[in-house]
Amino acid sequence: MIAWTPELSVEIKEIDEQHKIFIAAMTEMEAASEKKQERAVIGAILLKLFGYAHFHFATEERYFAMFNYAGAVPHRKVHEEFVKKVLDFRQRYEVRGEDVSAEVAPFMYDWLVNHIKNLDRQYIGNFHEHGLK
């Protein structure tokens, strides 16, 4: 299980709050998986994760454009790869009936922690220079 810690902060309140919502959804998925909850519950959480990813990525990418962030292109590519993976989870779950719940939480945890620590931290200086904190 993942918990918010200061080392996950990107020092930008809006984005930190969005990351916390991701963590809450991941915790919800992990709990649902452990409890072997109904397919509808798992499906709703997957849908929430997918929708929130779009919202969060749009936030970051809007700032990339506003601040002419030099690392925007590779960062967007990572976002696109994440969306493809989540779409794959949804496809496997909804169309093929596979139980992907045990895979989603660990994937999300690894992805989010690595993404924040290795990629999101790269834009902090640029965003701060433009007054976003």
TIMIDO-977072 format. One line per field, with one value per residue: residue number from 1; residue in one letter; z, x, y of N, C-alpha, C in turn. Coordinates in steps of 0.05 Angstrom, whole numbers. Last residue first. Layout:
N
lumro <- (NUM, ...)
gudo <- (A, ...)
n.zz <- (Z, ...)
n.xx <- (X, ...)
n.yy <- (Y, ...)
ca.zz <- (Z, ...)
ca.xx <- (X, ...)
ca.yy <- (Y, ...)
c.zz <- (Z, ...)
c.xx <- (X, ...)
c.yy <- (Y, ...)
//
This chain:
133
lumro <- (133, 132, 131, 130, 129, 128, 127, 126, 125, 124, 123, 122, 121, 120, 119, 118, 117, 116, 115, 114, 113, 112, 111, 110, 109, 108, 107, 106, 105, 104, 103, 102, 101, 100, 99, 98, 97, 96, 95, 94, 93, 92, 91, 90, 89, 88, 87, 86, 85, 84, 83, 82, 81, 80, 79, 78, 77, 76, 75, 74, 73, 72, 71, 70, 69, 68, 67, 66, 65, 64, 63, 62, 61, 60, 59, 58, 57, 56, 55, 54, 53, 52, 51, 50, 49, 48, 47, 46, 45, 44, 43, 42, 41, 40, 39, 38, 37, 36, 35, 34, 33, 32, 31, 30, 29, 28, 27, 26, 25, 24, 23, 22, 21, 20, 19, 18, 17, 16, 15, 14, 13, 12, 11, 10, 9, 8, 7, 6, 5, 4, 3, 2, 1)
gudo <- (K, L, G, H, E, H, F, N, G, I, Y, Q, R, D, L, N, K, I, H, N, V, L, W, D, Y, M, F, P, A, V, E, A, S, V, D, E, G, R, V, E, Y, R, Q, R, F, D, L, V, K, K, V, F, E, E, H, V, K, R, H, P, V, A, G, A, Y, N, F, M, A, F, Y, R, E, E, T, A, F, H, F, H, A, Y, G, F, L, K, L, L, I, A, G, I, V, A, R, E, Q, K, K, E, S, A, A, E, M, E, T, M, A, A, I, F, I, K, H, Q, E, D, I, E, K, I, E, V, S, L, E, P, T, W, A, I, M)
n.zz <- (-150, -204, -225, -262, -231, -219, -268, -271, -224, -234, -274, -250, -220, -258, -262, -215, -177, -208, -231, -187, -165, -208, -221, -172, -166, -213, -206, -158, -176, -220, -208, -181, -221, -265, -285, -349, -389, -438, -431, -380, -373, -419, -422, -376, -386, -433, -411, -381, -423, -448, -407, -406, -456, -448, -409, -440, -476, -443, -434, -483, -489, -444, -428, -431, -427, -432, -399, -426, -435, -383, -365, -394, -373, -321, -336, -366, -326, -295, -332, -344, -292, -282, -318, -297, -245, -256, -281, -238, -204, -233, -234, -180, -176, -212, -191, -119, -84, -54, -18, -49, -86, -54, -37, -86, -99, -57, -68, -116, -98, -66, -106, -135, -96, -93, -143, -133, -95, -126, -161, -127, -102, -114, -97, -106, -58, -40, 8, 44, 24, 23, 13, -14, 0)
n.xx <- (65, 84, 119, 155, 191, 161, 164, 220, 228, 195, 203, 227, 191, 167, 208, 223, 182, 135, 146, 153, 101, 69, 88, 81, 24, 4, 20, -6, -62, -68, -66, -112, -151, -164, -195, -226, -264, -254, -277, -262, -207, -180, -194, -170, -115, -110, -117, -70, -33, -46, -33, 23, 36, 22, 60, 106, 96, 100, 155, 178, 154, 171, 219, 213, 154, 124, 83, 38, 52, 56, 4, -22, 1, -21, -76, -77, -65, -113, -152, -132, -134, -188, -205, -177, -197, -252, -249, -231, -275, -314, -293, -296, -352, -367, -346, -340, -278, -236, -207, -163, -188, -204, -154, -132, -168, -159, -106, -115, -144, -105, -68, -97, -101, -47, -41, -72, -40, 6, -17, -28, 23, 84, 123, 117, 125, 145, 168, 126, 77, 19, 28, 9, 17)
n.yy <- (546, 582, 620, 605, 578, 532, 505, 495, 464, 419, 381, 338, 311, 278, 237, 211, 214, 206, 155, 122, 126, 108, 56, 28, 36, 13, -40, -54, -45, -83, -137, -149, -137, -166, -219, -217, -209, -187, -135, -115, -131, -119, -65, -44, -55, -23, 27, 28, 29, 77, 113, 106, 126, 180, 195, 190, 231, 276, 274, 285, 339, 372, 395, 450, 487, 535, 545, 527, 473, 453, 464, 424, 379, 377, 372, 325, 289, 293, 274, 222, 200, 199, 159, 115, 112, 103, 53, 23, 28, 1, -51, -64, -64, -104, -151, -148, -162, -185, -158, -144, -110, -68, -50, -32, 8, 44, 57, 84, 127, 152, 165, 203, 242, 257, 281, 327, 352, 363, 399, 443, 454, 433, 399, 348, 296, 250, 261, 265, 215, 176, 107, 45, -24)
ca.zz <- (-126, -196, -202, -272, -245, -198, -258, -292, -228, -211, -282, -270, -206, -248, -285, -237, -168, -192, -248, -206, -149, -196, -241, -185, -146, -207, -229, -159, -154, -223, -223, -167, -197, -266, -260, -332, -363, -434, -455, -390, -352, -408, -444, -380, -363, -434, -430, -367, -404, -463, -416, -383, -450, -468, -403, -416, -486, -455, -411, -471, -508, -449, -426, -450, -413, -453, -389, -416, -458, -402, -354, -397, -401, -325, -319, -379, -347, -284, -319, -365, -307, -267, -320, -325, -249, -241, -295, -262, -196, -227, -259, -193, -159, -216, -216, -144, -88, -76, -9, -26, -95, -69, -17, -71, -116, -60, -42, -116, -116, -54, -84, -148, -105, -70, -137, -153, -88, -102, -171, -144, -87, -128, -87, -128, -65, -65, -15, 32, 41, 16, 30, -16, 0)
ca.xx <- (75, 66, 102, 131, 200, 166, 138, 206, 242, 191, 190, 243, 209, 153, 199, 242, 210, 138, 139, 176, 125, 66, 87, 108, 44, -1, 29, 23, -50, -71, -44, -87, -149, -138, -193, -203, -273, -246, -283, -289, -227, -178, -201, -199, -128, -106, -136, -96, -33, -48, -61, 6, 41, 8, 31, 102, 99, 74, 137, 181, 150, 143, 216, 230, 171, 143, 110, 39, 48, 78, 27, -30, 7, 7, -67, -85, -45, -87, -154, -136, -109, -172, -215, -173, -168, -243, -260, -215, -249, -318, -296, -270, -336, -377, -335, -354, -304, -249, -234, -160, -176, -224, -173, -119, -166, -186, -113, -99, -157, -130, -60, -88, -125, -60, -26, -80, -67, 8, -8, -49, 0, 63, 124, 131, 116, 129, 186, 137, 100, 32, 18, 24, 0)
ca.yy <- (533, 560, 627, 618, 602, 552, 514, 510, 490, 436, 406, 353, 329, 302, 254, 213, 218, 230, 179, 127, 133, 135, 77, 31, 44, 41, -25, -53, -30, -54, -125, -154, -120, -151, -204, -223, -218, -215, -152, -112, -134, -146, -83, -42, -66, -52, 17, 28, 7, 52, 111, 99, 98, 164, 196, 172, 204, 269, 271, 259, 318, 366, 366, 436, 467, 526, 553, 554, 491, 450, 479, 452, 386, 379, 394, 350, 293, 300, 300, 242, 202, 217, 186, 123, 115, 127, 76, 25, 39, 29, -36, -63, -46, -76, -140, -153, -149, -200, -167, -162, -135, -83, -60, -54, -16, 33, 44, 59, 108, 143, 147, 178, 229, 245, 256, 307, 344, 345, 373, 431, 446, 448, 427, 363, 323, 248, 256, 290, 224, 202, 129, 70, 0)
c.zz <- (-111, -172, -193, -250, -255, -211, -237, -282, -248, -216, -258, -277, -225, -234, -275, -259, -192, -186, -232, -223, -168, -181, -228, -204, -158, -187, -224, -183, -154, -201, -223, -182, -182, -240, -259, -306, -344, -407, -450, -413, -364, -388, -433, -400, -366, -410, -433, -385, -389, -444, -431, -391, -426, -463, -423, -408, -463, -465, -422, -448, -496, -467, -432, -450, -433, -441, -409, -410, -448, -424, -372, -387, -407, -353, -324, -363, -362, -306, -309, -353, -329, -280, -306, -328, -278, -246, -282, -279, -220, -219, -254, -219, -172, -200, -219, -168, -116, -81, -30, -16, -72, -78, -31, -50, -101, -77, -44, -90, -117, -72, -71, -126, -120, -77, -113, -149, -108, -95, -149, -153, -105, -118, -103, -122, -88, -74, -42, 9, 28, 35, 21, 2, 0)
c.xx <- (52, 79, 82, 110, 177, 175, 142, 180, 228, 203, 187, 229, 226, 172, 186, 234, 228, 168, 144, 171, 148, 91, 87, 108, 71, 20, 27, 34, -19, -57, -45, -63, -123, -133, -165, -204, -250, -254, -277, -296, -255, -200, -201, -208, -159, -119, -134, -118, -59, -49, -65, -23, 25, 12, 16, 73, 95, 74, 109, 162, 155, 139, 188, 226, 186, 164, 132, 67, 50, 76, 51, -7, -1, 14, -37, -75, -52, -66, -127, -137, -111, -144, -197, -182, -163, -214, -251, -223, -231, -291, -299, -272, -309, -360, -343, -341, -315, -277, -249, -186, -173, -213, -194, -138, -153, -185, -140, -104, -141, -144, -85, -82, -119, -86, -39, -66, -78, -20, -4, -41, -21, 37, 105, 130, 132, 119, 171, 156, 111, 54, 33, 11, 18)
c.yy <- (520, 545, 606, 624, 618, 579, 536, 521, 507, 464, 426, 379, 346, 321, 280, 232, 223, 235, 205, 152, 139, 143, 104, 54, 48, 52, 5, -38, -30, -38, -94, -142, -124, -136, -191, -207, -226, -226, -181, -131, -134, -151, -112, -62, -66, -66, -13, 19, 5, 28, 85, 95, 88, 134, 178, 172, 184, 240, 263, 253, 290, 341, 356, 406, 450, 507, 545, 564, 520, 470, 477, 471, 415, 390, 398, 374, 319, 306, 310, 271, 223, 221, 206, 152, 126, 132, 102, 49, 42, 42, -6, -46, -42, -56, -110, -140, -155, -188, -183, -173, -154, -110, -77, -66, -39, 8, 30, 43, 82, 122, 136, 157, 203, 231, 242, 280, 323, 335, 353, 403, 431, 438, 445, 393, 334, 276, 252, 284, 249, 208, 154, 91, 25)
//
